[in-house]
Amino acid sequence: MQAFPRSTTETTTAVVVPPSLALPVIESGFPRRLHPYWPRLQEKTRLWLLEKRLMPEDKVREFADDLRYTDLMAGYYTDARDEVLQAIADYSAWFFVWDDRHDRDIVHARTGDWRRLRHRLHAALDAPRHHLHHPDPLVAGFADSVLRLYGFLPSTWNQRFARHFHTVIEAYDREFRNRTQGYVPGVDEYLALRRLTFAHWIWTDLLEPSAGCELPDVIRRNPSYRRAALLSQEFAAWYNDLCSLPKEIAGDEVHNLGISLITYEGLTLEAAVDNIRRRVETCIDEFIAAEREVLRFADALADGTVRGKELSTAVRTCVGNMRNWFSSVYWFHHESGRYMVDSWADRSTPPYVTNEAAGAK
């Protein structure tokens, strides 16, 4: 099945989804949308990666477009203004590069490097302007992307974003320690940690600048809104685990729902895959029900006032983009070179990372 009505590459190719990963309800019930700014987005994020020295020039030239990081964001925040989407896409590309650095620091036992990076990211999050010219490109790139994100909504949103990302950094530290010690977290422990390492609330926060409106606490904490947001992110995290399980087993990983199920519940690989798949399908069903509740909630917000109409429209935009996340995540995993481990020379080492890019001295 072809994911987009128009291809994002120069040639049109059908995307073949393996039967064990195919979700017909996504393919038929969650039409994929693509922000019209996408072609410029891809070009400008590629240039940003080069300008900020986040990937070597040869790696950017060979892999950046095929990794499809911009496709993922352009298929999610489809109602964002161009400059908002660009800032989110650059931040997302940075996040993937950071994830790769974290992985390489673990693989090469660079505990000191990781500890320094962790503290520098905390500092850059609180004072991005002071870290724009940091000698570590990962810190400087982070400061640049965060500073741009901080420019769209009031300081209260910035403070919430920072608070949420501080917890993400600390969750990455917990994963670092788990992996270096060979510790496989139990299923419940893993699920709680995964919400942080996947940055559930960061991507949910970014719905608001995309809608052009900071949502008050009473809306964000509304049970139906919060549930729909959580389900969209749980789907993404668990589907990622499902698709990346072969890569992570090859790399002696300990952080994957499938690995926790195999370790603590005695499941075979096939049974673990079936278990994750059922969880993913349940997320979809429950999201559809939660989505209906959020839309009713949005209708109730339209109380005849200007503010009521603004909030109602923003909530509708946010939940519409939550829906986009399902199709964008689904197709990303079957189009991005990040998950095509069978084509790698070494199934445990992504070809788009190098020790230099990963922070080696």
C-alpha positions in Angstrom: 0.0 0.0 0.0 1.3 3.5 -0.9 1.3 5.7 2.2 1.0 9.1 0.6 -1.1 10.2 -2.3 2.0 11.8 -3.6 5.4 10.2 -2.8 8.0 12.0 -0.7 10.7 10.7 -2.9 11.5 11.1 -6.6 10.3 7.6 -7.3 6.9 6.1 -6.4 7.2 2.8 -4.5 4.7 0.8 -2.6 5.4 0.3 1.0 5.3 -3.4 2.0 4.3 -3.9 5.6 5.3 -7.4 7.1 2.1 -9.3 8.1 3.2 -9.4 11.8 3.4 -5.6 11.8 0.4 -4.8 9.6 -2.5 -2.9 11.1 -5.4 -2.8 8.6 -7.4 -0.4 10.9 -4.6 2.2 10.6 -4.3 1.7 6.8 -8.1 2.1 6.3 -9.3 4.2 9.2 -6.5 6.7 9.8 -5.8 8.5 6.5 -2.3 9.9 6.4 -2.0 13.6 6.0 1.1 15.6 5.1 1.7 19.2 5.9 2.1 21.2 2.6 5.3 22.7 3.9 7.0 19.2 3.9 9.3 19.7 0.9 10.9 22.8 2.4 10.8 21.2 5.8 13.0 18.3 4.6 15.4 20.6 2.9 15.8 23.1 5.8 16.1 20.4 8.5 18.8 18.7 6.4 20.7 22.1 6.2 20.2 22.6 9.9 21.8 19.2 10.7 24.8 20.3 8.7 24.9 23.8 10.1 24.8 22.6 13.7 27.3 19.8 12.9 24.9 17.2 14.3 25.8 14.7 11.6 28.8 14.5 9.3 28.3 15.8 5.8 28.6 12.4 4.2 26.1 10.9 6.6 23.6 13.7 6.0 24.0 13.4 2.2 23.6 9.6 2.3 21.1 9.0 5.0 19.2 12.1 6.2 16.3 12.0 3.7 15.9 8.2 3.9 15.6 8.4 7.7 12.4 10.5 7.1 12.5 12.3 10.4 10.7 15.3 8.8 8.0 13.0 7.3 7.2 11.9 10.9 6.6 15.5 12.1 5.0 16.7 8.9 2.5 13.9 9.2 1.7 14.7 12.9 1.5 18.5 13.4 -0.4 19.1 10.2 -2.1 22.3 11.4 1.1 24.1 12.6 2.3 27.3 11.1 5.4 26.7 8.9 7.8 28.2 11.4 6.4 26.2 14.2 6.6 22.9 12.3 10.2 23.8 11.3 11.2 24.3 14.9 9.5 21.0 15.9 11.1 19.1 13.1 14.6 20.4 13.9 14.0 19.5 17.5 12.8 16.1 16.6 15.9 15.5 14.4 18.0 16.6 17.3 16.2 14.1 19.5 17.0 11.2 17.2 20.7 12.2 17.1 20.7 12.5 20.9 19.2 9.0 21.1 21.9 7.7 18.9 24.6 9.4 21.0 23.1 7.9 24.2 23.2 4.5 22.6 26.8 4.8 21.4 27.9 6.1 24.9 26.4 2.9 26.3 27.9 0.6 23.7 31.3 2.1 24.2 31.0 2.4 28.0 31.5 6.2 27.9 30.0 6.8 31.4 31.9 10.1 31.9 30.9 11.5 28.5 27.2 10.6 29.2 27.3 12.2 32.7 28.8 15.4 31.3 26.2 15.5 28.5 23.4 14.9 30.9 24.3 17.9 33.1 24.9 20.1 30.1 21.5 19.4 28.6 19.8 20.2 31.9 21.7 23.5 31.9 20.8 24.3 28.3 17.2 23.6 28.9 17.0 26.2 31.6 19.2 28.8 29.8 19.3 27.9 26.1 20.6 31.4 25.0 23.7 30.8 27.1 24.5 27.5 25.3 24.0 28.4 21.7 27.8 28.3 21.0 28.7 25.4 23.3 31.6 23.3 21.8 29.5 20.1 21.9 27.3 20.4 18.8 24.6 18.3 20.5 24.3 20.8 23.3 24.4 23.8 21.0 21.8 22.3 18.7 19.6 21.5 21.6 19.8 25.1 22.8 19.0 26.4 19.4 15.9 24.2 18.9 14.6 24.8 22.5 15.1 28.6 22.2 13.0 28.6 19.0 10.3 26.5 20.6 10.2 28.9 23.6 9.2 31.7 21.3 5.7 30.6 20.3 3.7 30.5 23.6 3.8 32.2 27.0 6.5 31.5 29.6 4.1 29.2 31.5 4.2 26.8 28.5 8.0 27.1 28.3 8.3 26.2 32.0 6.1 23.2 31.6 8.0 22.0 28.5 11.3 22.4 30.5 9.9 20.5 33.5 8.8 17.6 31.3 12.1 17.4 29.4 14.1 17.5 32.6 12.3 14.2 33.5 13.1 12.8 30.0 16.8 13.5 30.6 16.7 11.7 33.9 14.8 8.8 32.4 17.6 8.5 29.8 20.0 8.3 32.7 18.0 5.5 34.2 18.1 3.6 30.9 21.9 4.2 30.7 22.4 2.6 34.1 20.0 -0.3 33.3 21.8 -1.1 30.0 25.3 -0.7 31.3 24.4 -3.0 34.2 22.5 -5.5 32.0 19.3 -4.9 34.1 16.0 -5.7 32.3 13.2 -3.7 34.0 10.0 -5.6 34.9 7.0 -5.0 32.7 5.2 -2.4 34.9 8.5 -0.7 35.6 9.4 -0.6 32.0 6.0 0.8 30.9 6.3 3.7 33.4 9.9 4.4 32.3 8.9 4.2 28.6 6.4 7.0 29.0 9.4 9.2 29.9 12.1 7.9 27.4 9.6 8.2 24.6 8.8 11.7 25.9 5.0 11.3 25.9 4.3 14.6 27.4 6.8 16.5 25.3 5.0 15.5 22.0 1.7 16.3 23.7 2.9 19.7 24.8 3.9 20.5 21.2 0.3 20.1 20.1 -0.3 23.5 21.7 2.1 25.7 19.7 0.9 23.7 16.6 -2.6 24.8 17.4 -1.4 28.3 18.3 -2.9 28.2 21.8 -1.7 27.3 25.2 -4.4 25.2 26.8 -5.3 25.9 30.5 -4.7 23.3 33.1 -8.5 22.5 33.3 -8.4 21.4 29.7 -5.2 19.5 29.7 -6.2 17.7 32.8 -9.6 16.8 31.6 -9.8 13.0 31.8 -10.9 12.5 28.2 -8.3 14.9 26.7 -5.5 13.4 28.8 -6.6 9.8 28.0 -6.7 10.5 24.2 -3.2 12.1 24.4 -1.8 9.2 26.4 -3.3 6.5 24.1 -1.8 8.2 21.0 1.6 8.2 22.7 1.3 4.6 24.1 0.4 3.4 20.6 3.5 5.1 19.2 5.9 3.8 21.9 4.6 0.2 21.8 4.5 0.1 18.0 8.1 1.3 18.1 9.0 -1.5 20.5 7.3 -4.0 18.2 9.2 -2.8 15.1 12.5 -2.3 16.8 12.6 -5.6 18.7 14.8 -7.4 16.2 17.3 -4.5 16.2 17.4 -4.3 19.9 17.8 -8.0 20.4 20.7 -7.9 18.0 22.2 -5.1 20.0 21.8 -6.9 23.4 19.3 -4.3 24.5 17.4 -4.5 27.7 14.8 -1.7 27.1 11.9 -3.1 25.0 8.5 -4.2 26.1 9.1 -7.5 24.3 12.3 -8.1 26.2 10.6 -7.5 29.5 7.8 -9.9 28.6 10.2 -12.6 27.6 12.4 -12.1 30.7 9.7 -11.9 33.4 6.7 -13.6 31.9 8.5 -16.4 30.2 7.0 -15.7 26.8 8.6 -16.9 23.6 9.6 -14.3 21.0 6.5 -15.0 19.0 4.2 -14.8 22.0 5.8 -11.5 23.1 5.2 -10.1 19.6 1.6 -11.2 19.8 1.2 -9.6 23.3 2.6 -6.2 22.1 0.5 -6.3 19.0 -2.7 -6.8 21.1 -1.7 -3.9 23.3 -1.2 -1.7 20.2 -4.6 -2.7 18.8 -6.3 -2.0 22.1 -4.7 1.5 22.1 -6.3 2.2 18.7 -9.8 1.0 19.8 -9.7 2.9 23.1 -8.4 6.1 21.3 -11.4 6.1 19.0 -13.7 6.0 22.0 -11.7 8.7 23.8 -11.6 10.8 20.7 -15.4 11.0 20.6 -15.4 12.1 24.3 -12.9 14.9 23.6 -14.9 16.1 20.6 -18.0 16.4 22.9 -15.8 18.2 25.4 -14.7 20.6 22.7 -18.3 21.3 21.7 -19.1 22.1 25.3 -16.3 24.6 25.4 -17.9 26.7 22.7 -20.1 28.7 25.0 -20.8 31.7 22.8 -17.7 33.7 23.9 -14.7 34.5 21.9 -12.5 32.6 24.3 -14.8 29.6 24.3 -14.6 29.4 20.6 -10.8 29.7 20.6 -10.4 26.9 23.1 -12.9 24.7 21.4 -11.1 25.1 18.1 -7.7 24.5 19.7 -8.9 21.3 21.4 -10.3 20.0 18.1 -7.0 20.8 16.4 -5.0 19.0 19.1 -7.1 15.8 19.1 -7.0 15.8 15.3 -3.3 15.9 15.4 -3.3 13.1 18.0 -5.2 11.1 15.4 -2.5 12.0 12.8 0.2 10.5 15.1 -1.2 7.0 14.6 -0.7 7.0 10.8 2.4 9.0 10.8 4.1 6.7 13.3 2.9 3.6 11.5 4.2 4.5 8.1 7.4 6.0 9.5 8.4 2.7 10.8 8.1 1.1 7.4 9.7 3.8 5.4 12.6 5.0 7.6 16.0 3.6 7.2 16.2 3.7 11.0 14.4 0.3 11.2 15.7 -1.5 8.1 18.1 -3.7 10.1 18.2 -6.4 7.4 20.0 -4.0 5.1 22.7 -3.1 7.6 26.2 -4.6 7.4 26.1 -5.0 11.2 22.5 -5.4 12.6 23.6 -4.0 15.9 25.2 -0.8 14.5 23.2 1.7 12.5 25.1 2.8 9.4 24.1 6.5 9.9 26.0 6.9 13.1 29.8 7.2 13.6 31.9 7.3 16.7 32.7 10.9 15.9 29.1 11.8 15.6 28.4 9.9 18.8 30.8 12.0 20.8 34.1 10.2 20.6 37.1 12.5 21.3 
